Amino acid sequence: MTDKKSPVAKVAVGMVSAAIWRNASQGKAPFYNTTFEMRFKDDQGNWQTSASYGHTDLLLLAKCADLAFNRIVELRQQDKEAGAAEAA
């Protein structure tokens, strides 16, 4: 059985979404990476995902990246507060 890691947070704007992944670093503060995808329906009506964006999708991608950045700032602050509480 594989242990699949889940994102710690997700944000979305329209059909563009970002998954935020927490990565542990031995002896250091955790760091975060982000993956983006866009959902769409194919010609048969099935949902698909893509990591390719047309020019009309770029503003949605930019806003999604902005939301992801802000969420990571919040997560890093929570990490910092949790570390301070553990040290006390």
Secondary structure by P-SEA (a helix, b strand, c coil): ccbbbbbccccccccbbbbbbbbbcccccbbbbbbbbbbbbccccbbbbbccccccaaaaaaaaaaaaaaaaaaaaaaaaaaaaaaac
